[in-house]
Amino acid sequence: MKVSVWDTYVPREGQKTMHFDILVSSDTIATDVIFGYGKAYLATKPFTTGDLTSNECRFCHMEQAPDMVEEAIKEKGYYIIEMENCQ
């Protein structure tokens, strides 16, 4: 499966910035859907975060997804790769 990678930076408490990627199927192009996935992910965090808009989340590139990512996308529509300050 080919996926779109959305590079995302969201402020969080403690004056840190969360950096994570939202991976979706390449045919998912509605930004409100993609941002909704990011907001659902942020809602799982035990700390306060800033909002997620087009200022924080931008299309980066496309790539071939490994099987684990493909299965997650088939199951819930997206996959998150945590990069920095996500824990």
N, CA, C and O atoms as a Maestro MAE file, in Angstrom:
{
 s_m_m2io_version
 :::
 2.0.0
}

f_m_ct {
 s_m_title
 :::
 protein
 m_atom[348] {
  # First column is atom index #
  i_m_mmod_type
  r_m_x_coord
  r_m_y_coord
  r_m_z_coord
  i_m_residue_number
  s_m_chain_name
  s_m_pdb_residue_name
  s_m_pdb_atom_name
  i_m_atomic_number
  :::
  1 25 0.843 -1.184 0.000 1 A "MET " " N  " 7
  2 3 0.000 0.000 0.000 1 A "MET " " CA " 6
  3 2 0.887 1.244 0.000 1 A "MET " " C  " 6
  4 15 1.850 1.345 0.760 1 A "MET " " O  " 8
  5 25 0.543 2.160 -0.850 2 A "LYS " " N  " 7
  6 3 1.237 3.444 -0.882 2 A "LYS " " CA " 6
  7 2 0.556 4.368 0.122 2 A "LYS " " C  " 6
  8 15 -0.672 4.460 0.148 2 A "LYS " " O  " 8
  9 25 1.347 5.053 0.949 3 A "VAL " " N  " 7
  10 3 0.794 5.936 1.966 3 A "VAL " " CA " 6
  11 2 1.315 7.355 1.809 3 A "VAL " " C  " 6
  12 15 2.415 7.586 1.307 3 A "VAL " " O  " 8
  13 25 0.493 8.296 2.254 4 A "SER " " N  " 7
  14 3 0.893 9.702 2.341 4 A "SER " " CA " 6
  15 2 1.371 9.956 3.758 4 A "SER " " C  " 6
  16 15 0.744 9.525 4.725 4 A "SER " " O  " 8
  17 25 2.480 10.656 3.869 5 A "VAL " " N  " 7
  18 3 3.056 10.986 5.171 5 A "VAL " " CA " 6
  19 2 2.835 12.478 5.423 5 A "VAL " " C  " 6
  20 15 3.244 13.325 4.628 5 A "VAL " " O  " 8
  21 25 2.178 12.781 6.549 6 A "TRP " " N  " 7
  22 3 1.888 14.156 6.947 6 A "TRP " " CA " 6
  23 2 2.755 14.493 8.154 6 A "TRP " " C  " 6
  24 15 2.567 13.940 9.237 6 A "TRP " " O  " 8
  25 25 3.697 15.398 7.960 7 A "ASP " " N  " 7
  26 3 4.636 15.814 8.990 7 A "ASP " " CA " 6
  27 2 3.922 16.791 9.919 7 A "ASP " " C  " 6
  28 15 3.349 17.780 9.462 7 A "ASP " " O  " 8
  29 25 3.955 16.512 11.233 8 A "THR " " N  " 7
  30 3 3.130 17.250 12.177 8 A "THR " " CA " 6
  31 2 3.951 17.707 13.380 8 A "THR " " C  " 6
  32 15 4.699 16.931 13.974 8 A "THR " " O  " 8
  33 25 3.792 18.984 13.725 9 A "TYR " " N  " 7
  34 3 4.437 19.591 14.891 9 A "TYR " " CA " 6
  35 2 3.360 20.302 15.692 9 A "TYR " " C  " 6
  36 15 2.717 21.225 15.191 9 A "TYR " " O  " 8
  37 25 3.157 19.873 16.949 10 A "VAL " " N  " 7
  38 3 2.113 20.447 17.789 10 A "VAL " " CA " 6
  39 2 2.727 20.850 19.126 10 A "VAL " " C  " 6
  40 15 3.434 20.054 19.743 10 A "VAL " " O  " 8
  41 25 2.466 22.080 19.582 11 A "PRO " " N  " 7
  42 3 2.970 22.464 20.901 11 A "PRO " " CA " 6
  43 2 2.277 21.655 21.996 11 A "PRO " " C  " 6
  44 15 1.117 21.263 21.866 11 A "PRO " " O  " 8
  45 25 3.016 21.418 23.073 12 A "ARG " " N  " 7
  46 3 2.456 20.705 24.217 12 A "ARG " " CA " 6
  47 2 2.934 21.371 25.494 12 A "ARG " " C  " 6
  48 15 3.828 22.218 25.470 12 A "ARG " " O  " 8
  49 25 2.335 20.985 26.604 13 A "GLU " " N  " 7
  50 3 2.719 21.585 27.880 13 A "GLU " " CA " 6
  51 2 4.202 21.376 28.147 13 A "GLU " " C  " 6
  52 15 4.813 20.443 27.626 13 A "GLU " " O  " 8
  53 25 4.767 22.247 28.957 14 A "GLY " " N  " 7
  54 3 6.191 22.162 29.251 14 A "GLY " " CA " 6
  55 2 7.036 22.846 28.200 14 A "GLY " " C  " 6
  56 15 8.247 22.636 28.142 14 A "GLY " " O  " 8
  57 25 6.410 23.659 27.371 15 A "GLN " " N  " 7
  58 3 7.090 24.385 26.291 15 A "GLN " " CA " 6
  59 2 7.883 23.459 25.377 15 A "GLN " " C  " 6
  60 15 8.986 23.785 24.939 15 A "GLN " " O  " 8
  61 25 7.298 22.302 25.102 16 A "LYS " " N  " 7
  62 3 7.888 21.352 24.171 16 A "LYS " " CA " 6
  63 2 7.046 21.324 22.904 16 A "LYS " " C  " 6
  64 15 5.912 21.803 22.887 16 A "LYS " " O  " 8
  65 25 7.608 20.763 21.856 17 A "THR " " N  " 7
  66 3 6.879 20.568 20.606 17 A "THR " " CA " 6
  67 2 6.877 19.090 20.268 17 A "THR " " C  " 6
  68 15 7.925 18.451 20.171 17 A "THR " " O  " 8
  69 25 5.675 18.563 20.090 18 A "MET " " N  " 7
  70 3 5.546 17.174 19.652 18 A "MET " " CA " 6
  71 2 5.807 17.117 18.153 18 A "MET " " C  " 6
  72 15 5.344 17.975 17.401 18 A "MET " " O  " 8
  73 25 6.538 16.120 17.729 19 A "HIS " " N  " 7
  74 3 6.770 15.890 16.306 19 A "HIS " " CA " 6
  75 2 6.359 14.454 16.020 19 A "HIS " " C  " 6
  76 15 6.911 13.514 16.591 19 A "HIS " " O  " 8
  77 25 5.383 14.292 15.128 20 A "PHE " " N  " 7
  78 3 4.941 12.965 14.734 20 A "PHE " " CA " 6
  79 2 4.460 13.000 13.301 20 A "PHE " " C  " 6
  80 15 4.143 14.059 12.761 20 A "PHE " " O  " 8
  81 25 4.410 11.821 12.689 21 A "ASP " " N  " 7
  82 3 3.903 11.696 11.329 21 A "ASP " " CA " 6
  83 2 2.564 10.983 11.365 21 A "ASP " " C  " 6
  84 15 2.382 10.016 12.105 21 A "ASP " " O  " 8
  85 25 1.634 11.465 10.564 22 A "ILE " " N  " 7
  86 3 0.355 10.799 10.362 22 A "ILE " " CA " 6
  87 2 0.448 10.126 8.996 22 A "ILE " " C  " 6
  88 15 0.659 10.794 7.984 22 A "ILE " " O  " 8
  89 25 0.291 8.811 8.968 23 A "LEU " " N  " 7
  90 3 0.324 8.049 7.718 23 A "LEU " " CA " 6
  91 2 -1.095 7.623 7.360 23 A "LEU " " C  " 6
  92 15 -1.807 7.051 8.184 23 A "LEU " " O  " 8
  93 25 -1.493 7.905 6.137 24 A "VAL " " N  " 7
  94 3 -2.818 7.523 5.638 24 A "VAL " " CA " 6
  95 2 -2.658 6.925 4.246 24 A "VAL " " C  " 6
  96 15 -1.645 7.134 3.577 24 A "VAL " " O  " 8
  97 25 -3.667 6.183 3.825 25 A "SER " " N  " 7
  98 3 -3.668 5.656 2.471 25 A "SER " " CA " 6
  99 2 -3.515 6.816 1.480 25 A "SER " " C  " 6
  100 15 -4.041 7.906 1.707 25 A "SER " " O  " 8
  101 25 -2.809 6.582 0.408 26 A "SER " " N  " 7
  102 3 -2.561 7.653 -0.567 26 A "SER " " CA " 6
  103 2 -3.846 8.191 -1.196 26 A "SER " " C  " 6
  104 15 -3.845 9.285 -1.759 26 A "SER " " O  " 8
  105 25 -4.937 7.437 -1.107 27 A "ASP " " N  " 7
  106 3 -6.192 7.951 -1.662 27 A "ASP " " CA " 6
  107 2 -6.997 8.761 -0.645 27 A "ASP " " C  " 6
  108 15 -8.075 9.259 -0.972 27 A "ASP " " O  " 8
  109 25 -6.494 8.896 0.573 28 A "THR " " N  " 7
  110 3 -7.119 9.773 1.568 28 A "THR " " CA " 6
  111 2 -6.547 11.165 1.367 28 A "THR " " C  " 6
  112 15 -5.385 11.420 1.683 28 A "THR " " O  " 8
  113 25 -7.368 12.065 0.839 29 A "ILE " " N  " 7
  114 3 -6.865 13.406 0.520 29 A "ILE " " CA " 6
  115 2 -7.595 14.523 1.264 29 A "ILE " " C  " 6
  116 15 -7.163 15.675 1.221 29 A "ILE " " O  " 8
  117 25 -8.685 14.202 1.938 30 A "ALA " " N  " 7
  118 3 -9.455 15.227 2.659 30 A "ALA " " CA " 6
  119 2 -8.705 15.630 3.919 30 A "ALA " " C  " 6
  120 15 -8.546 14.828 4.839 30 A "ALA " " O  " 8
  121 25 -8.244 16.877 3.958 31 A "THR " " N  " 7
  122 3 -7.450 17.316 5.104 31 A "THR " " CA " 6
  123 2 -8.240 17.282 6.402 31 A "THR " " C  " 6
  124 15 -7.659 17.038 7.459 31 A "THR " " O  " 8
  125 25 -9.546 17.519 6.356 32 A "ASP " " N  " 7
  126 3 -10.320 17.463 7.601 32 A "ASP " " CA " 6
  127 2 -10.299 16.053 8.184 32 A "ASP " " C  " 6
  128 15 -10.302 15.896 9.405 32 A "ASP " " O  " 8
  129 25 -10.278 15.042 7.348 33 A "VAL " " N  " 7
  130 3 -10.188 13.655 7.813 33 A "VAL " " CA " 6
  131 2 -8.804 13.400 8.416 33 A "VAL " " C  " 6
  132 15 -8.695 12.822 9.497 33 A "VAL " " O  " 8
  133 25 -7.766 13.823 7.732 34 A "ILE " " N  " 7
  134 3 -6.393 13.615 8.196 34 A "ILE " " CA " 6
  135 2 -6.159 14.363 9.503 34 A "ILE " " C  " 6
  136 15 -5.576 13.809 10.435 34 A "ILE " " O  " 8
  137 25 -6.608 15.614 9.583 35 A "PHE " " N  " 7
  138 3 -6.461 16.374 10.817 35 A "PHE " " CA " 6
  139 2 -7.277 15.727 11.934 35 A "PHE " " C  " 6
  140 15 -6.860 15.747 13.092 35 A "PHE " " O  " 8
  141 25 -8.418 15.161 11.606 36 A "GLY " " N  " 7
  142 3 -9.237 14.449 12.596 36 A "GLY " " CA " 6
  143 2 -8.487 13.270 13.182 36 A "GLY " " C  " 6
  144 15 -8.587 13.008 14.380 36 A "GLY " " O  " 8
  145 25 -7.733 12.550 12.352 37 A "TYR " " N  " 7
  146 3 -6.919 11.442 12.853 37 A "TYR " " CA " 6
  147 2 -5.864 11.971 13.827 37 A "TYR " " C  " 6
  148 15 -5.633 11.384 14.884 37 A "TYR " " O  " 8
  149 25 -5.237 13.068 13.465 38 A "GLY " " N  " 7
  150 3 -4.233 13.664 14.357 38 A "GLY " " CA " 6
  151 2 -4.844 14.111 15.666 38 A "GLY " " C  " 6
  152 15 -4.241 13.929 16.724 38 A "GLY " " O  " 8
  153 25 -6.027 14.693 15.615 39 A "LYS " " N  " 7
  154 3 -6.704 15.143 16.837 39 A "LYS " " CA " 6
  155 2 -7.106 13.956 17.702 39 A "LYS " " C  " 6
  156 15 -7.042 14.037 18.928 39 A "LYS " " O  " 8
  157 25 -7.521 12.856 17.080 40 A "ALA " " N  " 7
  158 3 -7.862 11.643 17.835 40 A "ALA " " CA " 6
  159 2 -6.618 11.113 18.552 40 A "ALA " " C  " 6
  160 15 -6.695 10.687 19.705 40 A "ALA " " O  " 8
  161 25 -5.494 11.139 17.878 41 A "TYR " " N  " 7
  162 3 -4.237 10.714 18.495 41 A "TYR " " CA " 6
  163 2 -3.884 11.628 19.667 41 A "TYR " " C  " 6
  164 15 -3.526 11.141 20.740 41 A "TYR " " O  " 8
  165 25 -3.980 12.942 19.479 42 A "LEU " " N  " 7
  166 3 -3.655 13.885 20.550 42 A "LEU " " CA " 6
  167 2 -4.560 13.686 21.764 42 A "LEU " " C  " 6
  168 15 -4.125 13.878 22.900 42 A "LEU " " O  " 8
  169 25 -5.797 13.309 21.534 43 A "ALA " " N  " 7
  170 3 -6.748 13.106 22.631 43 A "ALA " " CA " 6
  171 2 -6.343 11.933 23.526 43 A "ALA " " C  " 6
  172 15 -6.829 11.821 24.652 43 A "ALA " " O  " 8
  173 25 -5.468 11.068 23.044 44 A "THR " " N  " 7
  174 3 -5.024 9.925 23.852 44 A "THR " " CA " 6
  175 2 -3.889 10.299 24.800 44 A "THR " " C  " 6
  176 15 -3.502 9.494 25.648 44 A "THR " " O  " 8
  177 25 -3.364 11.484 24.670 45 A "LYS " " N  " 7
  178 3 -2.212 11.890 25.466 45 A "LYS " " CA " 6
  179 2 -2.645 12.389 26.844 45 A "LYS " " C  " 6
  180 15 -3.685 13.038 26.966 45 A "LYS " " O  " 8
  181 25 -1.855 12.091 27.892 46 A "PRO " " N  " 7
  182 3 -2.215 12.505 29.246 46 A "PRO " " CA " 6
  183 2 -1.813 13.946 29.578 46 A "PRO " " C  " 6
  184 15 -1.947 14.380 30.722 46 A "PRO " " O  " 8
  185 25 -1.328 14.676 28.590 47 A "PHE " " N  " 7
  186 3 -0.913 16.063 28.811 47 A "PHE " " CA " 6
  187 2 -1.642 16.974 27.825 47 A "PHE " " C  " 6
  188 15 -2.210 16.510 26.837 47 A "PHE " " O  " 8
  189 25 -1.616 18.261 28.104 48 A "THR " " N  " 7
  190 3 -2.284 19.251 27.275 48 A "THR " " CA " 6
  191 2 -1.461 19.530 26.024 48 A "THR " " C  " 6
  192 15 -0.241 19.681 26.091 48 A "THR " " O  " 8
  193 25 -2.142 19.598 24.883 49 A "THR " " N  " 7
  194 3 -1.477 19.914 23.617 49 A "THR " " CA " 6
  195 2 -2.189 21.090 22.956 49 A "THR " " C  " 6
  196 15 -3.322 21.426 23.300 49 A "THR " " O  " 8
  197 25 -1.506 21.700 22.011 50 A "GLY " " N  " 7
  198 3 -2.117 22.743 21.201 50 A "GLY " " CA " 6
  199 2 -3.033 22.126 20.158 50 A "GLY " " C  " 6
  200 15 -3.178 20.906 20.084 50 A "GLY " " O  " 8
  201 25 -3.640 22.972 19.367 51 A "ASP " " N  " 7
  202 3 -4.551 22.530 18.321 51 A "ASP " " CA " 6
  203 2 -3.768 22.030 17.107 51 A "ASP " " C  " 6
  204 15 -2.588 22.341 16.942 51 A "ASP " " O  " 8
  205 25 -4.428 21.269 16.283 52 A "LEU " " N  " 7
  206 3 -3.819 20.753 15.066 52 A "LEU " " CA " 6
  207 2 -4.576 21.338 13.874 52 A "LEU " " C  " 6
  208 15 -5.761 21.067 13.683 52 A "LEU " " O  " 8
  209 25 -3.879 22.138 13.081 53 A "THR " " N  " 7
  210 3 -4.450 22.767 11.885 53 A "THR " " CA " 6
  211 2 -3.448 22.623 10.743 53 A "THR " " C  " 6
  212 15 -2.436 21.934 10.874 53 A "THR " " O  " 8
  213 25 -3.736 23.267 9.646 54 A "SER " " N  " 7
  214 3 -2.819 23.224 8.502 54 A "SER " " CA " 6
  215 2 -1.489 23.898 8.825 54 A "SER " " C  " 6
  216 15 -0.508 23.682 8.113 54 A "SER " " O  " 8
  217 25 -1.433 24.706 9.879 55 A "ASN " " N  " 7
  218 3 -0.161 25.314 10.286 55 A "ASN " " CA " 6
  219 2 0.766 24.300 10.937 55 A "ASN " " C  " 6
  220 15 1.987 24.450 10.881 55 A "ASN " " O  " 8
  221 25 0.196 23.264 11.557 56 A "GLU " " N  " 7
  222 3 0.979 22.266 12.269 56 A "GLU " " CA " 6
  223 2 1.186 20.982 11.484 56 A "GLU " " C  " 6
  224 15 2.098 20.214 11.790 56 A "GLU " " O  " 8
  225 25 0.369 20.740 10.491 57 A "CYS " " N  " 7
  226 3 0.370 19.451 9.795 57 A "CYS " " CA " 6
  227 2 0.390 19.677 8.280 57 A "CYS " " C  " 6
  228 15 -0.498 20.319 7.720 57 A "CYS " " O  " 8
  229 25 1.422 19.134 7.635 58 A "ARG " " N  " 7
  230 3 1.557 19.326 6.179 58 A "ARG " " CA " 6
  231 2 1.980 18.038 5.493 58 A "ARG " " C  " 6
  232 15 2.731 17.228 6.037 58 A "ARG " " O  " 8
  233 25 1.469 17.881 4.277 59 A "PHE " " N  " 7
  234 3 1.876 16.739 3.467 59 A "PHE " " CA " 6
  235 2 3.381 16.804 3.253 59 A "PHE " " C  " 6
  236 15 3.929 17.866 2.955 59 A "PHE " " O  " 8
  237 25 4.048 15.661 3.408 60 A "CYS " " N  " 7
  238 3 5.494 15.611 3.255 60 A "CYS " " CA " 6
  239 2 5.894 14.812 2.016 60 A "CYS " " C  " 6
  240 15 6.575 15.329 1.131 60 A "CYS " " O  " 8
  241 25 5.463 13.535 1.958 61 A "HIS " " N  " 7
  242 3 5.844 12.681 0.838 61 A "HIS " " CA " 6
  243 2 4.984 11.422 0.840 61 A "HIS " " C  " 6
  244 15 4.148 11.225 1.722 61 A "HIS " " O  " 8
  245 25 5.203 10.575 -0.162 62 A "MET " " N  " 7
  246 3 4.539 9.273 -0.243 62 A "MET " " CA " 6
  247 2 5.606 8.193 -0.181 62 A "MET " " C  " 6
  248 15 6.741 8.382 -0.619 62 A "MET " " O  " 8
  249 25 5.206 7.048 0.379 63 A "GLU " " N  " 7
  250 3 6.129 5.913 0.441 63 A "GLU " " CA " 6
  251 2 5.330 4.618 0.501 63 A "GLU " " C  " 6
  252 15 4.115 4.628 0.700 63 A "GLU " " O  " 8
  253 25 6.024 3.519 0.328 64 A "GLN " " N  " 7
  254 3 5.412 2.201 0.436 64 A "GLN " " CA " 6
  255 2 5.351 1.826 1.916 64 A "GLN " " C  " 6
  256 15 6.353 1.931 2.624 64 A "GLN " " O  " 8
  257 25 4.190 1.393 2.384 65 A "ALA " " N  " 7
  258 3 4.013 1.055 3.801 65 A "ALA " " CA " 6
  259 2 4.427 -0.375 4.086 65 A "ALA " " C  " 6
  260 15 4.146 -1.273 3.292 65 A "ALA " " O  " 8
  261 25 5.099 -0.601 5.224 66 A "PRO " " N  " 7
  262 3 5.348 -1.979 5.654 66 A "PRO " " CA " 6
  263 2 4.027 -2.633 6.079 66 A "PRO " " C  " 6
  264 15 3.038 -1.943 6.325 66 A "PRO " " O  " 8
  265 25 4.021 -3.946 6.161 67 A "ASP " " N  " 7
  266 3 2.796 -4.692 6.463 67 A "ASP " " CA " 6
  267 2 2.111 -4.217 7.743 67 A "ASP " " C  " 6
  268 15 0.888 -4.074 7.763 67 A "ASP " " O  " 8
  269 25 2.870 -3.970 8.808 68 A "MET " " N  " 7
  270 3 2.310 -3.545 10.087 68 A "MET " " CA " 6
  271 2 1.537 -2.231 9.945 68 A "MET " " C  " 6
  272 15 0.452 -2.083 10.506 68 A "MET " " O  " 8
  273 25 2.089 -1.297 9.208 69 A "VAL " " N  " 7
  274 3 1.447 -0.004 8.988 69 A "VAL " " CA " 6
  275 2 0.201 -0.183 8.127 69 A "VAL " " C  " 6
  276 15 -0.844 0.403 8.410 69 A "VAL " " O  " 8
  277 25 0.310 -0.980 7.096 70 A "GLU " " N  " 7
  278 3 -0.826 -1.234 6.215 70 A "GLU " " CA " 6
  279 2 -2.003 -1.826 6.989 70 A "GLU " " C  " 6
  280 15 -3.146 -1.420 6.781 70 A "GLU " " O  " 8
  281 25 -1.733 -2.776 7.875 71 A "GLU " " N  " 7
  282 3 -2.797 -3.389 8.674 71 A "GLU " " CA " 6
  283 2 -3.469 -2.361 9.582 71 A "GLU " " C  " 6
  284 15 -4.693 -2.355 9.710 71 A "GLU " " O  " 8
  285 25 -2.678 -1.493 10.210 72 A "ALA " " N  " 7
  286 3 -3.240 -0.458 11.090 72 A "ALA " " CA " 6
  287 2 -4.115 0.508 10.298 72 A "ALA " " C  " 6
  288 15 -5.183 0.905 10.765 72 A "ALA " " O  " 8
  289 25 -3.674 0.883 9.115 73 A "ILE " " N  " 7
  290 3 -4.449 1.810 8.286 73 A "ILE " " CA " 6
  291 2 -5.751 1.151 7.839 73 A "ILE " " C  " 6
  292 15 -6.794 1.804 7.807 73 A "ILE " " O  " 8
  293 25 -5.702 -0.125 7.496 74 A "LYS " " N  " 7
  294 3 -6.929 -0.829 7.121 74 A "LYS " " CA " 6
  295 2 -7.896 -0.901 8.292 74 A "LYS " " C  " 6
  296 15 -9.111 -0.845 8.102 74 A "LYS " " O  " 8
  297 25 -7.362 -1.026 9.502 75 A "GLU " " N  " 7
  298 3 -8.189 -1.171 10.699 75 A "GLU " " CA " 6
  299 2 -8.799 0.150 11.174 75 A "GLU " " C  " 6
  300 15 -9.996 0.218 11.450 75 A "GLU " " O  " 8
  301 25 -7.969 1.210 11.270 76 A "LYS " " N  " 7
  302 3 -8.496 2.458 11.828 76 A "LYS " " CA " 6
  303 2 -8.329 3.686 10.946 76 A "LYS " " C  " 6
  304 15 -8.726 4.784 11.336 76 A "LYS " " O  " 8
  305 25 -7.750 3.518 9.766 77 A "GLY " " N  " 7
  306 3 -7.667 4.623 8.821 77 A "GLY " " CA " 6
  307 2 -6.353 5.370 8.804 77 A "GLY " " C  " 6
  308 15 -6.062 6.108 7.863 77 A "GLY " " O  " 8
  309 25 -5.547 5.178 9.860 78 A "TYR " " N  " 7
  310 3 -4.285 5.925 9.953 78 A "TYR " " CA " 6
  311 2 -3.291 5.179 10.827 78 A "TYR " " C  " 6
  312 15 -3.627 4.206 11.502 78 A "TYR " " O  " 8
  313 25 -2.046 5.671 10.792 79 A "TYR " " N  " 7
  314 3 -0.980 5.146 11.638 79 A "TYR " " CA " 6
  315 2 -0.129 6.333 12.052 79 A "TYR " " C  " 6
  316 15 0.135 7.219 11.239 79 A "TYR " " O  " 8
  317 25 0.302 6.361 13.305 80 A "ILE " " N  " 7
  318 3 1.132 7.446 13.820 80 A "ILE " " CA " 6
  319 2 2.545 6.946 14.062 80 A "ILE " " C  " 6
  320 15 2.746 5.892 14.665 80 A "ILE " " O  " 8
  321 25 3.517 7.703 13.592 81 A "ILE " " N  " 7
  322 3 4.920 7.467 13.938 81 A "ILE " " CA " 6
  323 2 5.330 8.592 14.868 81 A "ILE " " C  " 6
  324 15 5.385 9.753 14.461 81 A "ILE " " O  " 8
  325 25 5.618 8.253 16.116 82 A "GLU " " N  " 7
  326 3 6.060 9.252 17.101 82 A "GLU " " CA " 6
  327 2 7.534 9.531 16.889 82 A "GLU " " C  " 6
  328 15 8.345 8.610 16.791 82 A "GLU " " O  " 8
  329 25 7.877 10.820 16.820 83 A "MET " " N  " 7
  330 3 9.256 11.210 16.563 83 A "MET " " CA " 6
  331 2 9.901 11.881 17.784 83 A "MET " " C  " 6
  332 15 10.938 11.428 18.269 83 A "MET " " O  " 8
  333 25 9.281 12.961 18.277 84 A "GLU " " N  " 7
  334 3 9.879 13.714 19.385 84 A "GLU " " CA " 6
  335 2 8.791 14.193 20.349 84 A "GLU " " C  " 6
  336 15 7.715 14.619 19.930 84 A "GLU " " O  " 8
  337 25 9.096 14.112 21.651 85 A "ASN " " N  " 7
  338 3 8.263 14.677 22.720 85 A "ASN " " CA " 6
  339 2 6.814 14.190 22.701 85 A "ASN " " C  " 6
  340 15 5.896 14.946 23.019 85 A "ASN " " O  " 8
  341 25 6.616 12.935 22.329 86 A "CYS " " N  " 7
  342 3 5.264 12.373 22.248 86 A "CYS " " CA " 6
  343 2 4.881 11.576 23.483 86 A "CYS " " C  " 6
  344 15 3.726 11.175 23.630 86 A "CYS " " O  " 8
  345 25 5.824 11.347 24.360 87 A "GLN " " N  " 7
  346 3 5.559 10.576 25.587 87 A "GLN " " CA " 6
  347 2 5.598 11.460 26.795 87 A "GLN " " C  " 6
  348 15 5.398 10.986 27.913 87 A "GLN " " O  " 8
  :::
 }
 m_bond[347] {
  # First column is bond index #
  i_m_from
  i_m_to
  i_m_order
  :::
  1 1 2 1
  2 2 3 1
  3 3 4 2
  4 3 5 1
  5 5 6 1
  6 6 7 1
  7 7 8 2
  8 7 9 1
  9 9 10 1
  10 10 11 1
  11 11 12 2
  12 11 13 1
  13 13 14 1
  14 14 15 1
  15 15 16 2
  16 15 17 1
  17 17 18 1
  18 18 19 1
  19 19 20 2
  20 19 21 1
  21 21 22 1
  22 22 23 1
  23 23 24 2
  24 23 25 1
  25 25 26 1
  26 26 27 1
  27 27 28 2
  28 27 29 1
  29 29 30 1
  30 30 31 1
  31 31 32 2
  32 31 33 1
  33 33 34 1
  34 34 35 1
  35 35 36 2
  36 35 37 1
  37 37 38 1
  38 38 39 1
  39 39 40 2
  40 39 41 1
  41 41 42 1
  42 42 43 1
  43 43 44 2
  44 43 45 1
  45 45 46 1
  46 46 47 1
  47 47 48 2
  48 47 49 1
  49 49 50 1
  50 50 51 1
  51 51 52 2
  52 51 53 1
  53 53 54 1
  54 54 55 1
  55 55 56 2
  56 55 57 1
  57 57 58 1
  58 58 59 1
  59 59 60 2
  60 59 61 1
  61 61 62 1
  62 62 63 1
  63 63 64 2
  64 63 65 1
  65 65 66 1
  66 66 67 1
  67 67 68 2
  68 67 69 1
  69 69 70 1
  70 70 71 1
  71 71 72 2
  72 71 73 1
  73 73 74 1
  74 74 75 1
  75 75 76 2
  76 75 77 1
  77 77 78 1
  78 78 79 1
  79 79 80 2
  80 79 81 1
  81 81 82 1
  82 82 83 1
  83 83 84 2
  84 83 85 1
  85 85 86 1
  86 86 87 1
  87 87 88 2
  88 87 89 1
  89 89 90 1
  90 90 91 1
  91 91 92 2
  92 91 93 1
  93 93 94 1
  94 94 95 1
  95 95 96 2
  96 95 97 1
  97 97 98 1
  98 98 99 1
  99 99 100 2
  100 99 101 1
  101 101 102 1
  102 102 103 1
  103 103 104 2
  104 103 105 1
  105 105 106 1
  106 106 107 1
  107 107 108 2
  108 107 109 1
  109 109 110 1
  110 110 111 1
  111 111 112 2
  112 111 113 1
  113 113 114 1
  114 114 115 1
  115 115 116 2
  116 115 117 1
  117 117 118 1
  118 118 119 1
  119 119 120 2
  120 119 121 1
  121 121 122 1
  122 122 123 1
  123 123 124 2
  124 123 125 1
  125 125 126 1
  126 126 127 1
  127 127 128 2
  128 127 129 1
  129 129 130 1
  130 130 131 1
  131 131 132 2
  132 131 133 1
  133 133 134 1
  134 134 135 1
  135 135 136 2
  136 135 137 1
  137 137 138 1
  138 138 139 1
  139 139 140 2
  140 139 141 1
  141 141 142 1
  142 142 143 1
  143 143 144 2
  144 143 145 1
  145 145 146 1
  146 146 147 1
  147 147 148 2
  148 147 149 1
  149 149 150 1
  150 150 151 1
  151 151 152 2
  152 151 153 1
  153 153 154 1
  154 154 155 1
  155 155 156 2
  156 155 157 1
  157 157 158 1
  158 158 159 1
  159 159 160 2
  160 159 161 1
  161 161 162 1
  162 162 163 1
  163 163 164 2
  164 163 165 1
  165 165 166 1
  166 166 167 1
  167 167 168 2
  168 167 169 1
  169 169 170 1
  170 170 171 1
  171 171 172 2
  172 171 173 1
  173 173 174 1
  174 174 175 1
  175 175 176 2
  176 175 177 1
  177 177 178 1
  178 178 179 1
  179 179 180 2
  180 179 181 1
  181 181 182 1
  182 182 183 1
  183 183 184 2
  184 183 185 1
  185 185 186 1
  186 186 187 1
  187 187 188 2
  188 187 189 1
  189 189 190 1
  190 190 191 1
  191 191 192 2
  192 191 193 1
  193 193 194 1
  194 194 195 1
  195 195 196 2
  196 195 197 1
  197 197 198 1
  198 198 199 1
  199 199 200 2
  200 199 201 1
  201 201 202 1
  202 202 203 1
  203 203 204 2
  204 203 205 1
  205 205 206 1
  206 206 207 1
  207 207 208 2
  208 207 209 1
  209 209 210 1
  210 210 211 1
  211 211 212 2
  212 211 213 1
  213 213 214 1
  214 214 215 1
  215 215 216 2
  216 215 217 1
  217 217 218 1
  218 218 219 1
  219 219 220 2
  220 219 221 1
  221 221 222 1
  222 222 223 1
  223 223 224 2
  224 223 225 1
  225 225 226 1
  226 226 227 1
  227 227 228 2
  228 227 229 1
  229 229 230 1
  230 230 231 1
  231 231 232 2
  232 231 233 1
  233 233 234 1
  234 234 235 1
  235 235 236 2
  236 235 237 1
  237 237 238 1
  238 238 239 1
  239 239 240 2
  240 239 241 1
  241 241 242 1
  242 242 243 1
  243 243 244 2
  244 243 245 1
  245 245 246 1
  246 246 247 1
  247 247 248 2
  248 247 249 1
  249 249 250 1
  250 250 251 1
  251 251 252 2
  252 251 253 1
  253 253 254 1
  254 254 255 1
  255 255 256 2
  256 255 257 1
  257 257 258 1
  258 258 259 1
  259 259 260 2
  260 259 261 1
  261 261 262 1
  262 262 263 1
  263 263 264 2
  264 263 265 1
  265 265 266 1
  266 266 267 1
  267 267 268 2
  268 267 269 1
  269 269 270 1
  270 270 271 1
  271 271 272 2
  272 271 273 1
  273 273 274 1
  274 274 275 1
  275 275 276 2
  276 275 277 1
  277 277 278 1
  278 278 279 1
  279 279 280 2
  280 279 281 1
  281 281 282 1
  282 282 283 1
  283 283 284 2
  284 283 285 1
  285 285 286 1
  286 286 287 1
  287 287 288 2
  288 287 289 1
  289 289 290 1
  290 290 291 1
  291 291 292 2
  292 291 293 1
  293 293 294 1
  294 294 295 1
  295 295 296 2
  296 295 297 1
  297 297 298 1
  298 298 299 1
  299 299 300 2
  300 299 301 1
  301 301 302 1
  302 302 303 1
  303 303 304 2
  304 303 305 1
  305 305 306 1
  306 306 307 1
  307 307 308 2
  308 307 309 1
  309 309 310 1
  310 310 311 1
  311 311 312 2
  312 311 313 1
  313 313 314 1
  314 314 315 1
  315 315 316 2
  316 315 317 1
  317 317 318 1
  318 318 319 1
  319 319 320 2
  320 319 321 1
  321 321 322 1
  322 322 323 1
  323 323 324 2
  324 323 325 1
  325 325 326 1
  326 326 327 1
  327 327 328 2
  328 327 329 1
  329 329 330 1
  330 330 331 1
  331 331 332 2
  332 331 333 1
  333 333 334 1
  334 334 335 1
  335 335 336 2
  336 335 337 1
  337 337 338 1
  338 338 339 1
  339 339 340 2
  340 339 341 1
  341 341 342 1
  342 342 343 1
  343 343 344 2
  344 343 345 1
  345 345 346 1
  346 346 347 1
  347 347 348 2
  :::
 }
}
